[in-house]
Amino acid sequence: MPIEIVEKEHISYLNIINAKEDHSHELQTKLDEAQRLGNEFKSKAVITFNTTIGPKRVDTTVWAVTEKYIQLKNNIHIPLKSLIDIDF
């Protein structure tokens, strides 16, 4: 079953939960690259994260990566522990 794509503006309406496994360590290189692509080239990344109603994807620009969150435009945050994958 394909993972539903959501608009970044709708993320705040979702109940984001931790992924079955914490992938934040193994995704650190991709997180850094996504932030660089967003800041230097305005390129988007496809972020897959977990919610109470199943995994969701968003195609967006990563503005910042902190110790616990990915920050998107409009002060939207996705917890690193909810991440399933990042693609470019």
Secondary structure as GFF3:
##gff-version 3
##sequence-region A 1 88
A	DSSP	beta_strand	4	5	.	.	.	ID=ss1
A	DSSP	three_ten_helix	8	13	.	.	.	ID=ss2
A	DSSP	alpha_helix	28	41	.	.	.	ID=ss3
A	DSSP	beta_strand	45	49	.	.	.	ID=ss4
A	DSSP	beta_strand	56	60	.	.	.	ID=ss5
A	DSSP	beta_strand	62	65	.	.	.	ID=ss6
A	DSSP	beta_strand	69	72	.	.	.	ID=ss7
A	DSSP	three_ten_helix	73	75	.	.	.	ID=ss8
A	DSSP	beta_strand	76	79	.	.	.	ID=ss9
A	DSSP	three_ten_helix	80	82	.	.	.	ID=ss10
A	DSSP	beta_strand	83	87	.	.	.	ID=ss11
###
